[in-house]
């Protein structure tokens, strides 16, 4: 998991990176459909042919891994899909938004637009429009992210990390460096 993650953006400018994240932040918002869902982390061809939603196997979700790695004094707040009003004025140091595709295999995953489904785009807009944020994309293929790039401070392709959410947090919190590389440029549009 650590070796496969690809850093797509880090900071609104090269002089102001967001990653690695601060483990000693006072209050962190974790949001998104894929933050606390092992089935989504695993994808298709794993637990069942088309995969599953939910925590139906043994493992560590990204949310659980975040809670494990941050300081005991850090308050981690989870909201699957917070609205923009909730995000503002809560005193969050930063946010981690984990979105992506639901599991699929073969033609069940056909997607002519290659957009981020399941309300993920709305979550990115609501959260990253108000806070410094990292977006983690869970998918088996590149998806169109260009509309969201101006809003986010950092963007990471975590692919399908399986049951090991700790591998994701090892890298975003700086215990290990990013090693994943793209074989070609991430596309701007379909």
C-alpha positions as CSV (number, residue, x, y, z in Angstrom):
1,X,0.0,0.0,0.0
2,X,2.8,2.4,0.9
3,X,4.6,1.9,-2.3
4,X,1.6,2.2,-4.6
5,X,0.3,5.6,-3.4
6,X,0.8,8.4,-5.9
7,X,1.0,12.1,-4.8
8,X,-0.8,14.1,-7.4
9,X,-0.8,17.6,-5.7
10,X,0.8,18.9,-2.5
11,X,0.0,22.5,-1.7
12,X,-1.7,25.4,-3.4
13,X,1.9,26.4,-4.3
14,X,5.1,24.5,-4.2
15,X,6.3,26.7,-1.3
16,X,3.3,25.8,0.9
17,X,2.8,22.0,1.0
18,X,0.1,20.3,3.2
19,X,1.8,16.9,3.4
20,X,3.0,15.4,5.6
21,X,0.0,16.0,7.8
22,X,0.4,17.2,11.4
23,X,-0.2,14.3,13.8
24,X,-0.5,16.8,16.7
25,X,-3.3,18.9,15.1
26,X,-6.0,19.8,17.6
27,X,-9.0,18.8,15.6
28,X,-9.3,16.9,12.3
29,X,-12.4,16.4,10.1
30,X,-12.5,13.1,8.2
31,X,-15.2,12.9,5.6
32,X,-16.2,10.9,2.5
33,X,-17.9,7.6,1.6
34,X,-14.6,5.7,1.6
35,X,-13.2,6.8,4.9
36,X,-14.7,4.0,7.0
37,X,-15.5,1.3,4.5
38,X,-13.3,-1.8,4.1
39,X,-15.4,-3.1,1.2
40,X,-14.8,0.1,-0.8
41,X,-11.0,-0.1,0.0
42,X,-10.9,-3.7,-1.3
43,X,-12.8,-3.2,-4.5
44,X,-14.2,-6.0,-6.8
45,X,-12.8,-9.5,-7.2
46,X,-12.0,-9.5,-3.4
47,X,-14.6,-10.5,-0.9
48,X,-17.1,-11.3,-3.7
49,X,-17.1,-10.9,-7.4
50,X,-18.5,-7.4,-7.4
51,X,-17.1,-6.6,-4.0
52,X,-19.1,-5.3,-1.0
53,X,-19.9,-2.2,0.8
54,X,-19.2,-2.0,4.6
55,X,-16.8,-3.5,7.0
56,X,-17.5,-7.2,6.3
57,X,-13.9,-8.5,6.8
58,X,-11.0,-8.0,9.2
59,X,-8.8,-5.0,8.5
60,X,-8.2,-1.3,9.2
61,X,-10.2,1.4,7.6
62,X,-8.5,4.7,6.8
63,X,-10.6,6.4,9.5
64,X,-9.4,3.8,12.1
65,X,-5.8,4.2,11.0
66,X,-6.0,8.0,11.3
67,X,-7.3,7.7,14.9
68,X,-4.5,5.3,15.7
69,X,-1.7,7.4,14.3
70,X,-2.5,10.9,15.5
71,X,-1.8,12.2,19.0
72,X,-4.1,11.1,21.8
73,X,-5.0,14.7,22.3
74,X,-6.1,15.2,18.7
75,X,-9.9,15.1,18.2
76,X,-10.9,13.2,15.1
77,X,-14.4,14.0,13.9
78,X,-16.0,11.8,11.2
79,X,-18.9,13.1,9.0
80,X,-19.6,11.0,5.9
81,X,-21.0,13.9,3.9
82,X,-21.0,17.2,5.8
83,X,-22.6,20.2,4.4
84,X,-20.7,23.5,4.0
85,X,-22.4,25.1,6.9
86,X,-21.2,22.3,9.3
87,X,-17.6,22.6,8.2
88,X,-17.3,26.3,8.8
89,X,-16.5,27.6,12.3
90,X,-15.8,24.2,13.9
91,X,-12.2,24.9,14.5
92,X,-10.8,22.1,12.4
93,X,-7.0,22.2,11.7
94,X,-7.5,20.5,8.4
95,X,-9.7,17.8,6.7
96,X,-9.1,14.5,5.1
97,X,-11.7,13.6,2.4
98,X,-11.7,10.0,1.2
99,X,-13.8,9.4,-1.9
100,X,-13.9,7.1,-4.9
101,X,-15.7,4.4,-6.8
102,X,-17.8,1.6,-5.3
103,X,-16.5,-1.9,-6.0
104,X,-17.0,-3.4,-9.4
105,X,-15.6,-6.1,-11.7
106,X,-15.7,-6.4,-15.4
107,X,-18.5,-4.5,-17.3
108,X,-20.4,-3.6,-14.1
109,X,-17.8,-0.9,-13.7
110,X,-18.3,0.7,-17.1
111,X,-18.3,4.4,-16.7
112,X,-18.3,6.6,-19.8
113,X,-17.6,9.8,-17.8
114,X,-15.0,8.5,-15.4
115,X,-16.2,11.0,-12.7
116,X,-16.1,10.6,-9.0
117,X,-19.4,8.9,-8.1
118,X,-21.4,8.5,-4.9
119,X,-21.6,12.2,-4.0
120,X,-17.8,12.4,-3.7
121,X,-17.6,15.6,-5.7
122,X,-20.2,17.3,-3.4
123,X,-18.2,16.3,-0.4
124,X,-15.0,17.6,-1.8
125,X,-16.7,21.0,-2.6
126,X,-18.4,21.3,0.8
127,X,-15.2,20.5,2.8
128,X,-12.4,21.7,0.7
129,X,-14.2,25.0,-0.1
130,X,-13.9,25.9,3.6
131,X,-10.8,24.1,5.0
132,X,-7.3,23.1,4.2
133,X,-7.8,19.6,2.9
134,X,-6.3,16.4,1.6
135,X,-8.4,14.3,-0.8
136,X,-7.6,10.6,-1.1
137,X,-9.0,8.9,-4.1
138,X,-9.9,5.2,-3.8
139,X,-10.3,3.7,-7.3
140,X,-9.0,1.0,-9.6
141,X,-8.4,3.5,-12.4
142,X,-7.8,7.3,-12.9
143,X,-10.9,9.4,-12.7
144,X,-11.5,13.0,-13.7
145,X,-10.3,15.2,-10.9
146,X,-9.6,18.5,-12.7
147,X,-12.8,20.3,-11.5
148,X,-11.7,19.7,-7.9
149,X,-8.0,20.5,-8.1
150,X,-8.3,24.3,-7.5
151,X,-10.2,23.5,-4.2
152,X,-7.9,21.0,-2.7
153,X,-4.5,21.5,-1.0
154,X,-3.3,18.0,-1.6
155,X,-4.6,15.1,-3.7
156,X,-3.4,11.4,-3.5
157,X,-4.3,8.4,-5.6
158,X,-4.4,5.5,-3.1
159,X,-5.9,3.0,-5.7
160,X,-7.4,0.1,-3.9
161,X,-5.5,-0.3,-0.6
162,X,-7.4,-3.4,0.5
163,X,-7.7,-4.0,4.3
164,X,-4.6,-2.0,5.2
165,X,-5.7,1.6,5.9
166,X,-2.6,2.0,8.0
167,X,-0.5,1.8,4.8
168,X,-2.3,5.0,3.7
169,X,-1.7,6.9,6.9
170,X,1.9,5.8,7.1
171,X,2.5,7.9,4.0
172,X,0.2,10.9,4.4
173,X,1.5,11.5,7.9
174,X,5.1,11.2,6.7
175,X,6.4,8.0,8.3
176,X,7.2,6.8,4.8
177,X,7.7,8.8,1.6
178,X,5.6,8.6,-1.5
179,X,7.1,6.1,-4.0
180,X,4.2,5.5,-6.5
181,X,4.7,6.8,-10.0
182,X,2.2,7.1,-12.9
183,X,3.1,5.3,-16.2
184,X,1.7,8.3,-18.0
185,X,0.2,11.7,-17.2
186,X,-3.2,11.7,-15.4
187,X,-5.8,12.8,-18.0
188,X,-7.6,16.1,-17.7
189,X,-10.9,14.9,-19.3
190,X,-12.4,11.9,-20.9
